[in-house]
Amino acid sequence: MRIKFIFFTLLLSKLVFAQNVKIKVMDSESSKAEPVPYAHICIESLDKQIKDYFITDVNGEVEIELNNAKIISISCMGFSPVIDTIAPGSEIQTFILNPSLYELNSVVVTGQYKPTSADKSIYDIKVIGKNRIESKAAVNLSDVLADELGIRLSNDPSTGTSMSLQGITGENIKILVDGVPVIGRLEGNIDLSQLNVDNASQIEMVEGPMSVIYGSNALGGVINIITQNNSHSKYKTTVNSYYESIGTYNFNFLTSIRHKKNNFQLNGGRNFFGGYSLEDTRSKEWKPKEQYNAGANYHYNGEKTKVRLKSDYFQERLLDRNNPFPPYYEKANDTWYKTYRFNNSGELTKIFNDQSAFNLLTAYSIYKRQKQKYLVDLTDLSKTLTTSPADHDTSSFNAFVARGTYSYTPEMTNFSFQAGFDINLEDAHGKRIENGKESIGDYAAFISAIWKPRENISIQPGVRAAYNTRYNAPLTPSINFMYKPGNTTFRASYARGFRSPSLKELYLYFFDSNHQVEGNPELEAERSHSFNASANHKFTSGKSTLVFNLKPFYNTIDNKISLVQVDPDNLLHYRNENTGKFSSLGFEVSGSLYQSSLFNLKAGYSLIGRNDESYEQEDYIFSNNVNSSIEFDFLKNTAKFSVFYKYSGKYPTYYYNSDEEVTIGYVNPFHNMDINLMKKFWQSRLVLTTGLKNLFDNKEIGAAGIGGGSGHGGGQGASTLVGYGRTFYVSLKLNFVKY
């Protein structure tokens, strides 16, 4: 009887003191008092021992049970977060969110002493957020960067998609995933189409030299793919399917479970492309390929200690079919190229106090590319391996990275610094590697400091000292400057760069039906000087924010390593050579208009000039591009319409003329546009995206000699593949979240 009485008393007290409270979340700059749907709300006890999570409905409302004062945290993409207290009393309690500009206010980590708001970073960092990635219906990094200003993509049907940044290509652009370098370059380039972004939370890009912090391969810039880390929901699963009318079928998933300070995550997927050719032949100009990816992550998020353990696996099978052999056309060759990547990394962050922290990142990466050639009998589809040893090969590359930094960043003083070490070891083996196996090592220490003589002025000098096992590495200095008077920010930087040739440039011999590339063990290291500047002004009036950017740059590289055609009679035969001095200069100018959190309009223009001594140029050859985009949210932020446009101006190319002399020609200009429509259903659990890609139906763009040619292949020179025509796509994403 006593137990029943106690139970009844507790139940009665709960009924008396607990109160149902309706929370309303509103947009501060909406003239019609618009709600903020699908905002994330955390209700936390004052002793921070108990947390409950909620999400607002389409009307920006959620009902909770409240029996005493608690801490409330509200966050939503496109708005600044709010932290306040809430107590029983009013049955309806309203909270106001202020719109936030994601690209300017997002937190970045690339090259930083500690996570920093992008507009406060001494580096001019371009941030591409998850929302913009989804608006583009991007599958891989190539899709994300296709319409970005100052970037030129090059498509090779066999080796994939490569890029140039500020006119600099290949080994001089460092690509990272969560700070770990991506290995496995072909002809000096990482294939961007192999880097899946379905699991990316944002992409951070620094244009210009980052050699002091990231060492070799960072003369032209750094691109860092930041993957998702579930820090709010107890359980989350995302399933994404994608279809494109060219013959693309993709499926990806991600699931994560959070228990207190521990987060476990699994992801995986399959991407399939059936190939495409301008003519109906067995041999496809765009090769069929199939990709598989899988990953596992563990995060421990303590107040003073953070740990991340991560493994990723990638596999691609690319098929190069040949046309049947005459005279009976009964047999043909099929060559399979199989790519494997297996990356394992661990990261430890130890926060000693509010002023200092230590970070240690280690990674071991395996890259393997395998070639197998078959003779196919087209009458019964049987196949056998060819007998020539040159038709089969496996080349393997292993890389070990260890990077440690200690950062001292006091809030109340005008001085902070970071010191660290960087170890990069790589070895290669295979029959296409000279001597069967080769290795190279780079051991470095670096230090930089930020001095603020005034509150709005920051000066950051830095220096890197390195020992390379094959080349004499000089001291690599840099200096960065930022001046921030009011809503205007000026940045300027100078950096000295050093890059030792990669093992592939030195020793790899790569031969197939489309390539004959020789390594060169006599190569010298590249050295560079880079100057970058930017001016940014932000003007805000009411609900509108207008941002202007101007970025001039100048880069010069001595002993530039390039692929050089060594046989005029064989257009496929290339060798890596030091071709002398290369320089690029130019500028970007862009503007962005943000209308609250609902409307975003961007436009920009860039001009890039290149001068390459290897082709006996006397003057700079310039190319330009223009881009623009519009993103418009409507139906209470549950739908988005977006358009992405880019004009690529004529681009210099080099070829042998009829007199066997190197001649400068141009890939003719072309336009590209994508149109996308996204709609969210069922409290954002279901997201449907559809649209048109390559609206102008680009396929092959002519490369014309000086003084002749048209945009569709006239004149001298060879045509360039830029796309496989206009396509329709549809993407369906399911999100299951429990808070």
Secondary structure, 3 states (H helix, E strand, C coil): CHHHHHHHHHHHHHHHHCEEEEEEEEECCCCCCCECCCCEEEEECCCCCCEEEEECCCCCEEEEEECCCEEEEEECCCECCEEEEECCCCCEEEEEECECCHHHHCEECCCCCCCEEHHHCCCCEEEEEHHHHHHCCCCEHHHHHCCCCCEEEEEECCCEEEEEECCEEHHHEEEEECCEECCCCECCECCHHHCECCCEEEEEEEECCCHHHHCCCCCCEEEEEEECCCCCCCEEEEEEEEEECCCEEEEEEEEEEEECCEEEEEEEEEEEECCECCCCCCCCCECCEEEEEEEEEEEEECCCEEEEEEEEEEEEEEEEECCCCCCCCCEEEEEEEEEEEEEEEEEEEEECCCCEEEEEEEEEEEEEEEEEEEEEECCCCEEEECCCHHHCEEEEEEEEEEEEEEEECCCCCCEEEEEEEEEEEEEEECCCECCCEEEEEEEEEEEEEEEEEECCEEEEEEEEEEEECCCCCCCEEEEEEEECCCCEEEEEEEEEEEECCCHHHHHECEECCCCEEECCCCCCCEEEEEEEEEEEEEEEECCEEEEEEEEEEEEEEECCEEEEECCCCCCCEEEEEECCCEEEEEEEEEEEEEECCCEEEEEEEEEEEEEEHHHCCCCCEEEEEEEEEEEEEECCCCEEEEEEEEEECCEEEEEECCCCCEEEEEECCEEEEEEEEEEEECCCCEEEEEEEECCCCCCEECEEECCCCCCCCCCCCCCEECCCCCEEEEEEEEEEEEC
